[in-house]
């Protein structure tokens, strides 16, 4: 029976985009809501601000991820194109290059040469992409996947403070939105760390601290604005 190992690095593409989207959704929307509510706005005004932040943020995250990861994908394709050309025009030099890579990793020169030849015979471009460029199918840039993951998770994260506005008492919007959002950040950080194989306490602490600082800053801005206008 074939032994199939699944490594956490295979999740790095979608996990990074998903965590970034959900974290940004909670932090940015909760901070926006807290800032607007701290300025003595009505529940209706705060709700409109939250929904607008959700929609704008999700689209912004999708566009940003798509552009960023597309640039990475373009670079990868350019490198592969150059490697493909060199394999077609300088096959011996490419074999020597691959041999040198394996020799540096500890193989004897003769064995390194044999390994290079056999791997190139089975798929020269794949061998050079993996061992020279560090490119693999599992870690390849996927712009659309990253964009959709970021947009969807941002919307889910942003939905937390928006839904909280609907159920929280109007007189306690700021503390309730802040507490609920921070609890969700703790859960998000813990889950992301668990999936990625990192300490859960560290993962929870780093997203929660930054979220708390963002909400404190926007609450202060909202309070100052309200006082200045009043």
ABEGO torsion letter per residue (X at the ends): XBBBBBBAAAAAAAAAAAAAAAAAAAAAAAAAAAAAAAAGBBAAAAAAAAAAAAAAAAAAAAAAAAAAAAAAAAAAAAAAAAAAAAAAABAAAAAAAAAAAAAAAGBBAAAAAAAAAAAAAAGAAAAAAAAAAGBBAAABBBAAAAAAAAAAAAAAAAAAAAAAAAABBAAAAAAAAAAAAAAAAAAAAAAAAAAAGBBAAAAAAAAAAAAAAAAAAAAAAAAAAAAAAX
